[in-house]
Amino acid sequence: MKPFTELAVPGIRKLHPYQPGKPIDELERELGISNIIKLASNENPLGPSKKALAAIEKELPELALYPDGSGHKLKQRLAQKLSLSPAQITLGNGSSEILELVLRVFAQAGDEVVFSAHAFALYPLLTQAIGATPVEVPAIDWGHDLDAMLAAITDKTRVLFVTNPNNPTGTWVARDALKTFIERVPEDVIIVMDEAYYEYASYLYPDDYPDAMQWLTAHPNLLVTRTFSKVYGLAGLRVGYGVCHPQMAELLNRLRPPFNVNSLALSAARHSLDDEEHLQASVEMNRAGMQQLEAGITQMGLDYIPSAGNFIAVDVGREGQGLFDALLREGVIVRPVANYAMPNFLRVTVGKPEENQRFLSSLQKVLS
Ligand SMILES: *Cc1c(COP(=O)(O)O)cnc(C)c1O
């Protein structure tokens, strides 16, 4: 008889699990050190809005009840904010759940899924899991090569991902180029615009960075995903959303697990949308911190990829893994990105000014 491990379906047998950023308490356990800073998962250094925290506290006595499985109030609030219909919104347990839903609804074994090299690791992982074929398109200057992506579309292509801005490179696709691209993608290919860092990018590059939601009406094959994990500081609660044609939303909803977003997350997300001040403080701190990091990196004689997100990919000019380990011993957690075919880079999340400084001095120290 076969060992039971070989009973796993082929897509799963070939899979390597997603590697998350190293948690602070894991490093504490391993090295017995304290005063650790984590700049590894693009979390908001300011944390969640106070309004979100108050909403969570208010929700606690109701925890015996199932959450609203339709997420009615959060969808209403989002619809109002984004000027679209609640029927266009799908809520997810993080936006990564939306990425999984769209793949499982539209692709199966034999189908092709197109994305860029150096793009978010979840796309190939989820594609392989459903037995579909990942088609990775080589990048240009570390960013999406939209012409090459168009050329990669075949009869078998069902879903195509554009990450804007891209993680881990921080590169972004400008408005005109993206508009032309979306117009040229055949209508029977689902375009997923992953805008996890939308709020940061639109603040850093207001003239150039596009809001893909403006093209939803003209392109029913478009799905735009965003999240409360990044600028809203709610990564621990797991809530994100997708916006698309109501009939696409209806298809996603067939597969969406009931109660996929918990009641604390629903309420915290909704109230965090009311805190314009916290949002402003977060994106402003990110802009200043990005300048601080860019200046410090340049001063060390290193290069970086200009970024529209809340993180920056630093070219450390040698194997990043060794420097990552050395930085851990300094109590600084960043992200090695060799698994993104970027062995000489480290990805660093923009933190508070003192955290950025600590990263820069630690990097200086471990380099010498
Ligand atoms: C962080 C991130 C996400 C979403 O994370 P969730 O916590 O699941 O919302 C999606 N795409 C990219 C590119 C990301 O970096």
The ligand as an SDF file (V2000), in Angstrom:
LIG
                    3D

 15 15  0  0  0  0  0  0  0  0999 V2000
   -0.0810   41.7210    2.2300 C   0  0  0  0  0  0  0  0  0  0  0  0
   -0.5150   41.4270    0.8560 C   0  0  0  0  0  0  0  0  0  0  0  0
   -1.8060   40.9240    0.5700 C   0  0  0  0  0  0  0  0  0  0  0  0
   -2.8720   40.6750    1.5240 C   0  0  0  0  0  0  0  0  0  0  0  0
   -2.7530   40.2130    2.7180 O   0  0  0  0  0  0  0  0  0  0  0  0
   -4.0470   39.9110    3.5870 P   0  0  0  0  0  0  0  0  0  0  0  0
   -3.5140   40.0800    4.9610 O   0  0  0  0  0  0  0  0  0  0  0  0
   -4.4710   38.5300    3.2640 O   0  0  0  0  0  0  0  0  0  0  0  0
   -5.1020   40.9080    3.2420 O   0  0  0  0  0  0  0  0  0  0  0  0
   -2.1560   40.7220   -0.7430 C   0  0  0  0  0  0  0  0  0  0  0  0
   -1.3140   40.9750   -1.7380 N   0  0  0  0  0  0  0  0  0  0  0  0
   -0.0990   41.4600   -1.5110 C   0  0  0  0  0  0  0  0  0  0  0  0
    0.7680   41.7450   -2.6670 C   0  0  0  0  0  0  0  0  0  0  0  0
    0.3480   41.6810   -0.2200 C   0  0  0  0  0  0  0  0  0  0  0  0
    1.5830   42.1320   -0.0180 O   0  0  0  0  0  0  0  0  0  0  0  0
  1  2  1  0
  2  3  1  0
  2 14  2  0
  3  4  1  0
  3 10  2  0
  4  5  1  0
  5  6  1  0
  6  7  2  0
  6  8  1  0
  6  9  1  0
 10 11  1  0
 11 12  2  0
 12 13  1  0
 12 14  1  0
 14 15  1  0
M  END
$$$$
